[in-house]
Amino acid sequence: MDRCRSIRPVIASTWPEGSRAAAEALHQQLVISDRQWHALKGQPQRRAAEQLAAALVQLLEEGNAANGRSSTPQRQQAIALVRHALAWLEGDLRDPGCPSHGR
């Protein structure tokens, strides 16, 4: 069998099949719920990972083509999430405290 014929062509404007679902699954695993926040608030890497996974989900949105040149709302949201993650990693962001605890 000719291997070249059995391989599907890669279309530059689309993401690999299943990548969006994989990104969503990763994000769901990393989401910090309200109940987990107090236990995990001292782990900025965990919060950064959650934000980076959310950014990946935004990038893989159907309306945000892999070869897109123009800015899209998804791309802008991804940029904001990456910046937020970076701030957690660099120590610029910390647990803001819980409003119900008077902080």
C-alpha positions in Angstrom: 0.0 0.0 0.0 1.3 3.5 -0.9 1.7 5.3 2.4 1.3 8.7 0.8 -2.2 7.8 -0.3 -3.3 6.5 3.1 -2.4 9.7 4.9 -5.0 12.4 5.0 -3.9 15.8 3.9 -3.3 18.4 6.6 -5.4 21.5 6.2 -3.5 24.4 7.6 -6.7 26.3 8.7 -8.0 23.6 11.0 -6.8 22.1 14.3 -5.9 18.4 14.6 -8.9 16.2 15.1 -9.8 15.8 18.8 -7.5 18.6 20.0 -10.4 20.8 21.2 -11.9 17.9 23.2 -8.4 17.1 24.6 -7.9 20.7 25.7 -11.4 20.9 27.3 -10.7 17.7 29.2 -7.4 19.0 30.4 -9.0 22.3 31.5 -11.7 20.4 33.4 -9.0 18.4 35.3 -7.2 21.6 36.2 -10.1 23.8 37.1 -10.0 25.0 40.7 -13.5 24.9 42.2 -14.6 27.2 45.0 -14.3 24.3 47.5 -10.7 23.7 46.4 -9.6 27.3 46.4 -8.6 27.5 50.1 -6.6 24.3 49.9 -4.8 25.3 46.7 -4.4 29.0 47.0 -0.8 28.7 48.0 0.0 26.9 44.7 0.4 29.6 42.0 1.6 27.1 39.5 -1.7 25.3 39.8 -3.7 28.5 39.1 -1.3 29.3 36.2 -1.9 25.8 34.7 -5.6 26.3 34.9 -5.4 29.6 33.1 -3.0 28.2 30.4 -5.4 25.3 29.8 -8.3 27.8 29.4 -6.2 29.8 26.9 -5.6 26.6 24.9 -9.3 26.0 24.8 -9.9 29.5 23.5 -7.2 29.1 20.8 -8.8 25.8 19.6 -12.2 27.4 19.2 -13.8 26.6 15.9 -13.9 30.2 14.8 -10.2 30.7 15.5 -8.4 29.1 12.5 -4.9 27.8 13.1 -3.6 29.9 10.2 -5.7 33.0 11.0 -4.0 36.3 10.7 -6.7 38.6 12.1 -7.4 39.1 15.8 -10.4 37.2 17.0 -12.2 37.4 20.3 -10.9 34.0 21.1 -7.3 35.0 20.4 -7.7 38.1 22.6 -9.2 36.0 25.4 -6.3 33.6 25.1 -3.8 36.4 25.3 -5.5 37.7 28.5 -5.5 34.2 30.0 -1.8 33.7 29.2 -0.9 37.1 30.7 -2.9 36.2 33.8 -1.1 32.8 34.1 2.3 34.5 33.7 1.4 36.9 36.5 0.7 33.9 38.8 4.0 32.3 37.8 6.0 35.5 38.3 4.4 36.1 41.7 2.6 39.3 40.7 -0.8 37.7 41.6 -1.7 36.2 44.9 -4.8 34.8 46.5 -7.1 37.9 46.8 -8.7 36.5 49.9 -12.3 35.5 50.4 -14.8 38.4 50.6 -17.0 36.3 53.0 -14.0 36.1 55.5 -13.6 39.9 55.7 -10.4 40.2 53.7 
